[in-house]
Amino acid sequence: MANKVLKALGLGCLGALIIACLGFSYVIYQDTLIHWWRPVVLSLVIAIGSGKFLWKSWRRLTDTEAIWVNYGVHTATVAALLIGIFFIGNYFLGDQSCITYQDVTITRVYREKHYHTKRISRRVYGRGSSYWVYKADVELPGRGSKDIRITEKRYDILAKGDTLGLAVRRGFFGATVIDTENIKYPTKSRKSREKSHGKRDYNRHNRIKGYND
């Protein structure tokens, strides 16, 4: 009985580890300039290939001789670990002091409604209260489009066509990382900039008119 409980706990911890690795990887991927499928495919290839030799090692934990169960557990675990190691290691182990800036143009400023998870009963979860996530799409030279998370305050300031100083650095495994803490944003609100542009245009018009008169 105790042995079964330990195995159940072990599988539970393993599942939590897989979810944590994939969850952290997804969050960090949003600040990493790489096609997501590249590290995912490489991790799956290694996991599937190594499973040919190591799937039997999981029989003690899964308590079954079924090859598809053990092979599946091995593949999911190893792939999740490798994906996590890549994204987490690339982000945190790289040289965080060597930051460069790229001028990028905002193509869209928007917000998305998300929902908290609410626990209904012991094993049942549902949709809870809503909250807003603020984002801006930027056009990266030679890399296509990328969305970045912004605060509500910056959502009120930024507008399509604005230029940002995107702070980037080289990650530990070579994938470029966005340093969100050092991005250079416009400091004036949209209305202030529109008013400033309008005033400059008005003064320019009067200068031209006076010159012509």
N, C-alpha and C positions, 0 to 999 in steps of 0.2 A: 504493500500500500504506500509506504513512504517513498519507495522507488518511483512509483507512478506519479506521486505528487512532485518529486524533484524533476522528473522529465517534463511534466506539464509546466512547471515554473521555468525550466530551461527553454522550452519552446516559446513561452510567453516573453521571456527576456530577448530571445532571438528575434521575435517579431517586432518588439519595441526597438531593437537595434536597427533593423532594416528600415522601419518607418522613420527613425531619427536620421539615418544616413541620407535617405532620399529627401526628407523634408529640408534638412540643412543644405543639401546640394541644390535643391530647387531655389531656395532663397538666395544663395550665393550666385547661382547661374544668372540671376537677373542683373547682377553687377559684373558679369564676365562676358567678354566679347569673343564668343566661340559658338559654333553650331552645336546644339545640345546632343545631336545624334552621334557625334564623333567619339566622345568619351563613353557614351552609353554602349555603342556597338563594340568598341574595343573591350570594355569590361565584360560584356556578354560573351564575346569570343573566348576570352581567357577563362571565364567561369564555366562555360560549356566544355571547353577543351580539358580543363583540369578535372571536371566532374567525371570524366571517363576513368580516371585513376583513383579518385578520392570519394566517390559516392558511397562506398561501403563504410567509410568512417562515420557516417551519420546514422547508421542503424541503431547504435546504442541510444541515441537521443530520441529518434523517431519511433523506436520499438517496433519496427517493421522491416521485412526483407524486400518489400516492393521497390524495385529499382527506380520507377518513375517518381515515387515519393522522395526517396533519398537524393536522387539526381536533381529533382526540382528544388528541394531545400538547399542543396549545395549551390546550385546556380543562382537562386535568388539572394542567398546570403553573400556569396563572393562578389557577385555583380554589384550589389548595394554598397558593400564595403569599398570596392575599388572606385565606384563613382564618388562616394563620400570622400575618400582619400584624395582623389584628384581635385575636386572643387574646393574642399576645405584646406588642403595643403597648398594648392595653388594660390589661394587668397591670403592665407595667414603667414605662410613661410617665405613669401617673396619679399624683396627689398621694399619696404613701405616708405622709405625716405626719398627714393628716386622717382619723383612725380613730374610728368610733362603735361602740357595742356594742348588740347585741340579745339579749334573753333568749330562748333556745330550749330546747325540751324534747327529751331523748333518747328515741327510740321503740324503738331496738334497738342492742345492742352485739354485734358478731360478728367472726369472722375468716374469711378465705378462703385456701385453699391455692393457691398459684401455683407455676409451675415455671420454672427457668432454661432458656435455650436452649443446647443442647450441639451443638458441631460434630462431625459424624460423619466427613465427608469434605469435599473441596473445595467441593462444591455441595450437600451434603446436611446438613441440621440436624435434630436431634431433641429430645425432651424430656429435660432434665437433672434436677438435684436440686431438691427442693421447698423452699418457704419460705412463711411465713405473712404475710398482709397483714391488719392490724387496722383495723376501721372502726366508725363509729357513725352511725346514721341520726338526723337531727334534724328536727323539725317547724318550718318557717319560717312565721311569720305571713303569710298571704296568698300564699305562694309554694309551698306543698306541702312535700314531703320532699326532703332533700338528704343524701347520705352524705359524711362527712369521714374522712380517714385519721388514725389515732391511733397512738401507740406501744404496745408491749406493756405497758409500765408503766401507761399510762393505761387500757388495756384491762382490767387487773386492778382498777383503781380505780372506773371508771365503771359505772353500772347504768341500766337503763330507768327513766325518770321523773326522772332528774337534770336540773338546769338548768345550761346553759352560758352564758357571756357571749361570744357570737359576735362577733368583731372583723371589721368590714366597712369598706370604703372605696370611693369612686367611681372607676371605671376611666377611662382616657383617652378611650375611645369611649362612655362612659356606662354600661357594664355593671358592676354591683356585683361587687366582688371580696372574697373571704374572706381575711383576713390570718391565716393559720394560726399564725404565730409569736406572736400576741398574744391568742389565745383564752384566756378565763379558765375553768379547769377546777376542779372540787372537789379539795381537797388531801388529804382523808382517804379511806381505802379503804372499800369497801362494808361489810366486816365491822366496821370501827371505827364507821361511821355507824349500822349496824344495832344495835351494842352501845350506842351513845350514845342512839339512839331508845328502845331497850328500857329503859335506865336512867331516862330522863325519864318514860316511861310508868309505871315502877315507883314513882318518887317521887311522881308525881301521884296514883297510886292510893292510896298511903299517906297523903298529905295529905287526900284526900277521906274516907278511912276514919276518920282521926283527928278530922276535923271532924264527921262523922256520929256518932262515939262520944261 
